[in-house]
Amino acid sequence: MSNKTEPTVRRKMVKRISLLTRKEGMSKEAFLSHWNDHLPISHDVPGLRRYVLSHIISEPQRADVPVQWDLGEVDGIAETWFDSQEATDKAFESPEGKRWLAHGASFIGRQKTFVVQEEVVISGTDAESL
């Protein structure tokens, strides 16, 4: 089976990828519990089109590429999508967005965020489509 897929309609959106660490002194379990409590609040944020949490289960490293990060331990990765930067700003300035950000600040110790433009190379979610 080939991994060629049908061309996808490209829609430019603002995607933010945030590397998160827990507050100092907080256990990983407590961090994950607070992050779970964070989820229902996200449904109220206007303009938030997609929200994906990635829980880190391992950190394999390539032997042929040096690892030199000064980030410390990353406890999770959050991805958010908005229609535009204007929609992102509006969401974060709204009462619901402010509540969401304030709740995040109660358990997130450090955060490094990247605003990225995706380029989909292979699209599909099941093995049949690959």
ROVOLO-936705 format. One record per residue: z, x, y of N, C-alpha, C, O in turn; residue in three letters. Coordinates in steps of 0.02 Angstrom, whole numbers, plus 50000, padded with zeros to 5 digits. Example, Ala and Ser with C-alpha at 12.3 -4.5 7.8 and 13.67 -1.06 7.14 Angstrom:
REM ROVOLO-936705
503905066049716503905061549775503905066049835504235071249834Ala/503545064249888503575068449947503945064550002504025067050057Ser/
This chain:
REM ROVOLO-936705
500005004149941500005000050000500005004450063500355009450065Met/499625002650112499555006550174500105004650223500364999050223Ser/500295009550267500775007750319500415005750383500735005750436Asn/499805004050380499455001550440499674994350452499724990350405Lys/499794992850514499994986050532499534983350585499164987050617Thr/499554976950593499164973750645499424975950713500024976950721Glu/498984976750761499224978550828499724973350854499644967350843Pro/500224975750887500734971250914500604970150988500354974551023Thr/500784964251011500734962951082501314966751115501894965751097Val/501154970951161501674975051193501954971351254501584968951297Arg/502604970951255502954967951310503444973251336503894975351300Arg/503354975251398503794980351425504464977051444504484972351483Lys/504984979751416505654977451431506084983551446505894989251430Met/506654982351476507134987751487507584987951426507914983051409Val/507574993651393508014994651335508505000051354508325005451378Lys/509144998651341509675003451354509995005151288510175000751249Arg/510075011651276510415014051216511045017751240510995022551278Ile/511625015451217512255018351239512635021251180512765017851131Ser/512805027651186513245030951138513955029751161514125031251218Leu/514375027151117515055025051137515585028951099515515030351039Leu/516115030651134516705033551102517295029051119517305025751171Thr/517785029051075518385024951086518845028351137518805034351149Arg/519295024351165519795027051211520235032051175520365031251115Lys/520455037151211520885042251182521515038951153521835034751186Glu/521695040951093522285038251060522155031851021522595029550984Gly/521565028951027521395022750991521105024550923520695029050918Met/521315020950872521035022150805520335019350800520135014950839Ser/519955021950754519275019450742519305011950724518885008050747Lys/519795010050684519865003050663519994998550723519704993150729Glu/520425000750769520574996850829519954996350873519804990950901Ala/519575001850879518955001750918518474996550890518204992450927Phe/518374996750824517904992050793518144984850800517734980350808Leu/518794983750797519074977050806518934974450877518714968750886Ser/519054978750927518914976750997518164975651007517964971051043His/517754979750975517024979050981516814972350951516374969050979Trp/517124970350897516994963850866517174958150914516804953250919Asn/517744958850948517954953850997517464953451056517434948351090Asp/517094958751067516624959351122515994955151110515664953051158His/515844953851047515204950551030515124943551059514604942151089Leu/515614939051053515514932351080515394932351155515024928151181Pro/515704936951191515624937351264514894938951282514644936651333Ile/514564942851239513864944951253513394938951257512884939351292Ser/513544933651222513104927751223513084924351291512624920451306His/513584925651333513614922551399513254926651453513154924151509Asp/513054932851438512754937151488512034934751502511614934851457Val/511894932551564511224929951580510694935451575510794941051600Pro/510144933851544509584938551540509624943651485509154947551476Gly/510174943851448510224948451391509804945751335509974940651304Leu/509244949051320508754946551272508914948551200508764944951153Arg/509214954351193509374956751126509964961651132510024965351181Arg/510394961551081510984965951081511084968051009511204963950965Tyr/511044974650997511104977350929511654982550929511664987050971Val/512104982050882512634986950872512464991050810512284988250759Leu/512524997550816512425001950758513085005350743513345009250784Ser/513345003950684513975006950662513795013350625513415013150577His/514075018950644513915025350614514265025950547514875025350542Ile/513865027150495514145027750427514115034950402514495036750357Ile/513685039050431513665046150414513275049850468512935046750509Ser/513325056450467512975060550516512625066350482512835072150489Glu/512095064950444511735070350411511395074850463511155072450514Pro/511365081150448511065086050494510515089850458510565091250398Gln/509995091350494509455095550467509655102850470509945105050519Arg/509515106450417509685113550415509245117650462509445123050484Ala/508645115150477508165119050517508195117550592507805120250631Asp/508655113250613508715111550684509445112350705509895109250676Val/509575116550755510275117550776510565111250807510215107450841Pro/511205110250796511555104550826512015107250880512505110650866Val/511855105650942512265107950998512355102251047512035101951100Gln/512795097651030512955092051072513655092851099514105095151063Trp/513755091251160514415091651190514705084651201515085083551248Asp/514515079951158514725073051167515375071451130515695066451145Leu/515565075651084516135073951042515935068850991515335067750978Gly/516425065750961516275060750909516025054350940516315051750988Glu/515475051750915515195045350937515425040050887515335040850827Val/515725034650913516005029450870515525023750858515605019950810Asp/515025022950900514535017650891513975018250941514025021950990Gly/513445014650927512855014650971512685007350986512615003250941Ile/512615005751050512434999051071511744999251104511595003751143Ala/511334994351086510674993751116510614986851148510774981851117Glu/510374986751210510274980451246509564980251274509274985351291Thr/509294974251278508624973151305508654967851360508984962651352Trp/508314969351415508244964751471507504964551490507134969151474Phe/507304959251525506594958651545506374963851595505794965851595Asp/506834966151638506664970951690507304974251715507854972251696Ser/507224979251758507814982351788508154977351834508774977251838Gln/507764973351868508044968151911508464963251871509014961351893Glu/508224961251813508604956651769509244960051744509754956751737Ala/509204966551730509784970351708510314970451763510894969051750Thr/510104972051824510564972351881510884965451893511484964951904Asp/510474960351890510714953451901511224951551847511734948451863Lys/511094953351785511554951851731512224955251741512744952151732Ala/512204961651759512824965551767513214963451829513824964551833Phe/512874960451878513214958051939513474950951932513864948651974Glu/513264947351880513484940451870514214940351847514454945451821Ser/514574934851857515264934351832515314935651757515784938851734Pro/514834933151719514834934251646514724941551628515044944251583Glu/514264944751664514124951751653514714956151672514884960851636Gly/515034954451728515634958251749516194957451697516544962351683Lys/516274951551670516784950351619516634954451557517084957451527Arg/515994954651537515774958451478515904965951488516164969251443Trp/515714968451546515814975651561516564977351564516774982551539Leu/516964972951595517684974151600517994974251530518434978351516Ala/517774969751487518054969651419517864976151384518274979151349His/517244978451392517034984751361517454990551385517614995051346Gly/517624990551449518034995951477518734996251447519085001251453Ala/518944990651415519614990551386519664994451320520214996151298Ser/519094995951289519114999751226518625005551223518685009751178Phe/518155005951269517665011451270517965017151312518125016251370Ile/518025023051280518295028851315517775032551355517885034251413Gly/517205033651324516635037051357516005033651335515955030851281Arg/515495033951378514855030951363514305035151394514345037351451Gln/513785036351355513185039851380512605035051367512465033251310Lys/512275032851421511755027851415511075030851433511005034751480Thr/510575028951394509885030951406509485024551417509535019851378Phe/509075024351470508595018851478507935021651452507695026751474Val/507655018051403507075020751367506495015851368506575009851379Val/505905018651355505305014551343505115015651271504965021251250Gln/505105010351233504935010851161504185011251150503795008451188Glu/504015014851099503325014851075503365013251000503575017450960Glu/503175007150982503215004950913502655008250873502065007450889Val/502845012050822502355015450780502235011450716501665010450696Val/502765009250685502715005050626503154998950639503744999650655Ile/502854993150634503224986950646503304983250580502834982950541Ser/503874980650568504004976850506504704977850484505024982850498Gly/504964972850447505664973250427505764973650352506314975050329Thr/505244972350314505344972650241504894977950210504404980050241Asp/505044979850150504664985150116503944983150106503504987550106Ala/503804976850099503114974550090502674976350150502084977850142Glu/502954976050210502564977450269502454984850282502034986650323Ser/502824989150247502734996250256502204998450208502035004350206Leu/
